Amino acid sequence: MRFGPKEKFWVVTDPTPVSVLGDILFAASLEDLRLQFLGGLSTEQNPTLFTDQAEATAEALVRLKARKESATELD
């Protein structure tokens, strides 16, 4: 699949302990993604790109659940 500079795809990142879905799942163009990296997004946050919103949402929910379960185990 080809992407031009203005076409959007979905990005999912790892959550922090206080993240909500909107923090780790967002639509972005190539320019938007570039700005995210300039603003502090890093490869350590495991950004993953998706062309399908449903797949991206499912991945984000799995990451949030894993983070929540990890935090619960530490209590």
C-alpha positions in Angstrom: 0.0 0.0 0.0 1.2 3.5 -0.8 0.8 6.6 1.3 1.1 10.1 0.1 2.1 13.0 2.5 -1.5 13.8 3.5 -3.1 10.3 3.7 -3.9 9.1 7.2 -3.0 5.8 8.9 -3.5 4.7 12.5 -0.7 4.8 15.1 -0.7 2.8 18.4 1.9 3.4 21.1 2.6 1.8 24.5 0.5 3.3 27.3 1.8 4.9 30.5 0.2 4.0 33.8 -2.3 6.9 33.3 -3.0 6.5 29.5 -6.4 6.3 28.1 -7.3 5.1 24.6 -7.0 8.5 23.0 -3.5 8.9 24.3 -2.1 5.8 22.5 -4.3 5.5 19.4 -4.5 8.3 16.8 -4.7 9.0 13.1 -1.7 10.6 11.5 -0.3 11.5 8.1 3.4 11.3 7.4 3.8 14.9 8.4 1.8 14.4 11.6 4.0 11.4 12.5 7.2 13.5 11.9 5.8 16.2 14.2 5.0 13.5 16.9 8.7 12.4 16.8 9.9 16.0 17.0 7.5 16.4 20.0 8.9 13.5 21.9 7.5 10.2 20.5 10.3 7.7 20.5 10.9 4.1 19.3 10.9 3.1 22.9 7.2 3.7 22.9 6.8 1.0 20.2 4.8 3.0 17.7 3.0 0.6 15.4 1.3 1.7 12.1 -2.0 0.3 10.9 -4.1 0.9 7.8 -7.2 -0.5 9.4 -8.8 1.4 12.3 -10.4 -1.7 13.8 -7.1 -3.5 14.0 -5.4 -0.5 15.5 -8.2 -0.1 18.1 -7.9 -3.8 19.0 -4.1 -3.5 19.5 -4.5 -0.4 21.6 -7.1 -2.1 23.9 -4.7 -5.1 24.3 -1.9 -2.8 25.3 -4.1 -0.9 27.8 -5.3 -4.2 29.3 -1.7 -5.5 29.6 -0.6 -2.2 31.3 -3.5 -2.4 33.7 -2.8 -6.0 34.6 0.9 -5.3 35.0 0.0 -2.4 37.4 -2.4 -4.6 39.4 0.3 -7.3 39.8 2.6 -4.7 41.4 0.1 -3.7 44.1 
